[in-house]
């Protein structure tokens, strides 16, 4: 009985998600990219910036590695160092799957079954050199790059497009990165 209560209590914030959101301003629906080739999308991504969130508190050197599975789903490994680059390497493993198979731009990601969150690809470089991942209610936001650094002009152009999507770019925090590969 205690286990059931614990899981019910842990699930409560997820189930209530959005119930107390600010209803004062109706936002236009979040747009995604037209198409994502998942074979090109998989691989290693470095986090350049993100909205603050509880599960990445204290993270530096954040990185995600995606691998395509035989069943078409994606294995996800998120890693970061705790507070400093000499800190403990934190890791979370999950899986993702496209919910819009026509575009592959709207995915769900789960690190703890049966809970899954929205992972929408809202901007993508022509050569898949950067990606921007958002949430339909604009609660989460990540700017990702294939390298630990991003050209400032590219970053600023992404910010301009995010503002047109009604994201508050002042909430973004830049992720401390360095060129050392997290997976030697």
PEPEUR-V800144 format. One record per residue. RES is the residue in one letter. PHI is phi in whole degrees, 0 to 359 (999 if undefined). OMEGA is omega as a letter, one per 30 degrees, with the letter a starting at -180 (999 if undefined). D_LAST is the distance of its C-alpha to the last C-alpha in Angstrom with 2 decimals. Layout:
<<RES	PHI	OMEGA	D_LAST> <RES	PHI	OMEGA	D_LAST>>
//
This chain:
<<X	999	l	44.62> <X	297	l	42.37> <X	296	l	39.26> <X	298	l	40.96> <X	298	a	41.91> <X	299	a	38.39> <X	292	l	36.90> <X	295	l	39.82> <X	294	l	39.36> <X	294	a	35.61> <X	279	a	36.42> <X	306	l	39.19> <X	298	l	37.24> <X	291	a	35.68> <X	293	a	39.11> <X	271	a	40.76> <X	311	l	38.20> <X	92	a	40.22> <X	295	a	43.51> <X	250	l	43.80> <X	294	l	42.21> <X	293	a	44.20> <X	266	a	46.67> <X	294	a	48.35> <X	239	l	46.63> <X	279	l	46.07> <X	263	l	43.07> <X	290	l	42.93> <X	301	a	40.66> <X	289	l	37.03> <X	268	l	36.35> <X	251	l	33.31> <X	292	a	32.26> <X	287	a	34.37> <X	199	l	31.79> <X	235	l	28.08> <X	277	a	26.75> <X	299	l	24.29> <X	295	l	22.71> <X	277	a	21.89> <X	285	a	21.03> <X	297	a	18.28> <X	125	a	14.65> <X	260	l	12.59> <X	230	l	14.85> <X	260	l	14.74> <X	280	l	17.81> <X	264	l	20.15> <X	202	l	23.10> <X	204	l	24.64> <X	285	l	27.86> <X	300	l	27.76> <X	211	a	27.52> <X	291	a	27.67> <X	282	l	24.56> <X	244	a	22.28> <X	300	l	24.30> <X	82	a	22.41> <X	280	l	19.15> <X	231	l	17.19> <X	63	a	14.06> <X	295	a	15.07> <X	211	l	13.29> <X	234	l	14.45> <X	236	a	13.28> <X	245	l	16.37> <X	229	l	17.09> <X	282	l	20.66> <X	265	l	22.41> <X	299	a	25.30> <X	273	l	27.77> <X	90	l	26.89> <X	279	a	25.33> <X	236	l	21.81> <X	281	a	19.21> <X	237	l	17.88> <X	232	l	15.00> <X	258	a	15.44> <X	226	l	13.29> <X	200	l	14.23> <X	266	a	14.56> <X	278	l	18.08> <X	73	l	20.17> <X	221	a	17.92> <X	291	l	14.33> <X	263	l	14.95> <X	284	a	16.39> <X	296	l	15.53> <X	281	l	12.98> <X	264	a	15.51> <X	218	l	15.13> <X	226	a	17.91> <X	249	l	18.26> <X	207	l	21.16> <X	216	l	22.71> <X	227	l	24.51> <X	208	l	27.40> <X	285	l	29.64> <X	260	l	33.06> <X	242	a	34.42> <X	290	l	33.74> <X	288	a	35.74> <X	248	a	33.32> <X	60	a	30.12> <X	268	l	30.03> <X	246	a	31.06> <X	238	l	28.78> <X	246	l	28.82> <X	229	a	25.80> <X	227	l	26.10> <X	251	a	24.07> <X	208	a	27.18> <X	296	g	29.81> <X	260	a	32.47> <X	274	l	31.47> <X	218	l	29.97> <X	241	l	29.73> <X	285	l	30.31> <X	225	a	27.47> <X	252	l	29.31> <X	273	a	27.82> <X	253	l	30.32> <X	204	a	28.95> <X	206	l	26.69> <X	295	a	26.09> <X	303	a	27.78> <X	257	a	24.58> <X	58	l	22.63> <X	275	l	20.99> <X	214	l	21.93> <X	214	l	23.35> <X	237	a	25.57> <X	246	a	25.95> <X	232	a	29.16> <X	228	a	31.55> <X	304	l	35.17> <X	262	l	36.61> <X	61	l	34.27> <X	280	a	32.98> <X	234	l	29.30> <X	199	l	27.56> <X	225	l	24.06> <X	251	a	23.25> <X	242	l	19.95> <X	217	l	18.40> <X	287	l	15.91> <X	236	a	14.91> <X	292	l	14.78> <X	235	l	18.29> <X	231	l	21.44> <X	304	a	24.56> <X	297	l	27.28> <X	295	l	29.86> <X	296	l	27.79> <X	301	a	27.22> <X	295	l	30.96> <X	291	l	31.99> <X	296	l	29.96> <X	301	l	31.74> <X	297	l	35.07> <X	291	l	34.53> <X	295	l	33.50> <X	297	l	36.73> <X	292	l	38.68> <X	271	l	37.11> <X	69	l	38.52> <X	272	l	35.28> <X	274	a	35.76> <X	287	l	33.10> <X	289	l	34.14> <X	278	a	32.38> <X	294	l	28.91> <X	245	l	26.57> <X	285	a	23.91> <X	269	l	20.40> <X	290	a	18.87> <X	231	l	15.60> <X	213	a	13.67> <X	281	l	11.66> <X	294	l	8.41> <X	290	l	5.86> <X	284	a	6.13> <X	237	a	3.84> <X	299	999	0.00>>
//
